[in-house]
Amino acid sequence: MGSRGSLGNGASNHLSQPRRNAQTLRQRSKAAETRKERRGWGSIYIMTHYTIKQLSAAVGITEAQIRRHIKNGYLKAEKIPGAKGYRVTARIARDWASKHFTVQLDG
């Protein structure tokens, strides 16, 4: 066995690794929340367009149901060239959510 605390077979002991303290984990969590707010997920940010995934999370239905509403004409959405998926303006999304669901969207 070596004098550096190794297991002798080349593998390292997991106990010799430093443990991350709770303060470091809190700092990482706070940094992640800050990044989310910068991306527009905070309550301060006012949406101008919604994606299908954002509408799905806000209203509480699946993305397939939202696509079905777009296909059947209940929800007007537009394809933006060079972007993936559909975008729905905030005004149209608010009107649609209040008419078909008991949800008030912010923005």
C-alpha positions as CSV (number, residue, x, y, z in Angstrom):
1,M,0.0,0.0,0.0
2,G,1.2,3.5,-0.7
3,S,1.5,6.2,1.9
4,R,-0.9,8.6,0.1
5,G,-4.1,6.8,1.2
6,S,-4.7,4.9,-2.0
7,L,-6.3,1.5,-2.1
8,G,-3.2,-0.1,-3.5
9,N,-4.8,-1.2,-6.8
10,G,-4.9,2.2,-8.5
11,A,-8.5,3.0,-7.5
12,S,-9.0,6.0,-5.4
13,N,-11.0,6.0,-2.2
14,H,-14.3,8.0,-2.5
15,L,-13.9,9.2,1.1
16,S,-10.7,11.0,0.2
17,Q,-12.7,13.4,-2.2
18,P,-13.8,16.7,-0.6
19,R,-17.5,16.9,0.2
20,R,-19.4,19.8,-1.2
21,N,-20.8,21.9,1.6
22,A,-24.4,23.1,1.6
23,Q,-23.4,26.7,1.1
24,T,-21.9,25.9,-2.3
25,L,-25.1,24.1,-3.4
26,R,-27.2,27.0,-2.3
27,Q,-25.0,29.4,-4.3
28,R,-25.4,27.2,-7.4
29,S,-29.2,27.1,-6.9
30,K,-29.4,30.8,-6.5
31,A,-27.2,31.3,-9.7
32,A,-29.6,29.0,-11.6
33,E,-32.6,31.0,-10.5
34,T,-30.9,34.2,-11.6
35,R,-30.2,32.7,-15.0
36,K,-33.9,31.7,-15.3
37,E,-35.0,35.2,-14.6
38,R,-32.6,36.6,-17.2
39,R,-34.1,34.2,-19.8
40,G,-37.6,35.5,-19.1
41,W,-39.0,33.0,-16.6
42,G,-39.3,35.5,-13.8
43,S,-42.4,37.4,-12.9
44,I,-40.8,40.7,-14.0
45,Y,-40.5,39.7,-17.7
46,I,-43.5,40.4,-19.9
47,M,-44.0,37.8,-22.7
48,T,-44.6,39.1,-26.2
49,H,-44.8,35.6,-27.8
50,Y,-45.3,32.1,-26.3
51,T,-44.1,28.8,-27.6
52,I,-46.2,25.7,-27.5
53,K,-44.1,24.3,-24.6
54,Q,-44.6,27.6,-22.6
55,L,-48.3,27.6,-23.2
56,S,-48.5,23.9,-22.2
57,A,-46.8,24.7,-18.9
58,A,-48.9,27.8,-18.2
59,V,-52.3,26.3,-19.0
60,G,-51.7,22.7,-17.8
61,I,-52.5,20.7,-21.0
62,T,-50.3,18.7,-23.2
63,E,-48.4,20.1,-26.2
64,A,-50.4,17.8,-28.5
65,Q,-53.7,19.4,-27.3
66,I,-52.3,22.8,-28.1
67,R,-51.3,21.7,-31.5
68,R,-54.8,20.3,-32.0
69,H,-56.3,23.7,-31.1
70,I,-54.0,25.3,-33.6
71,K,-55.0,22.8,-36.3
72,N,-58.7,23.2,-35.6
73,G,-58.5,27.0,-35.6
74,Y,-59.2,27.6,-31.9
75,L,-55.7,29.1,-31.5
76,K,-54.0,31.3,-34.0
77,A,-50.3,30.6,-34.2
78,E,-47.6,31.6,-36.7
79,K,-44.5,29.9,-37.9
80,I,-41.5,32.2,-37.8
81,P,-39.0,31.5,-40.6
82,G,-35.8,30.1,-39.2
83,A,-37.3,29.2,-35.9
84,K,-38.5,25.8,-34.7
85,G,-42.2,25.4,-33.9
86,Y,-45.0,27.9,-33.6
87,R,-45.2,31.2,-31.8
88,V,-48.4,32.7,-30.3
89,T,-48.7,36.3,-29.5
90,A,-49.4,37.2,-25.8
91,R,-52.7,38.9,-26.6
92,I,-54.0,35.9,-28.6
93,A,-52.8,33.5,-25.9
94,R,-54.5,35.4,-23.1
95,D,-57.8,35.5,-25.0
96,W,-57.6,31.8,-25.9
97,A,-56.7,30.7,-22.3
98,S,-59.5,32.8,-20.8
99,K,-62.1,31.5,-23.3
100,H,-61.2,27.8,-23.2
101,F,-59.7,27.4,-19.8
102,T,-60.0,29.2,-16.4
103,V,-56.5,30.5,-16.6
104,Q,-55.2,34.0,-16.7
105,L,-51.8,34.4,-18.4
106,D,-49.5,37.1,-17.3
107,G,-48.3,39.7,-19.8
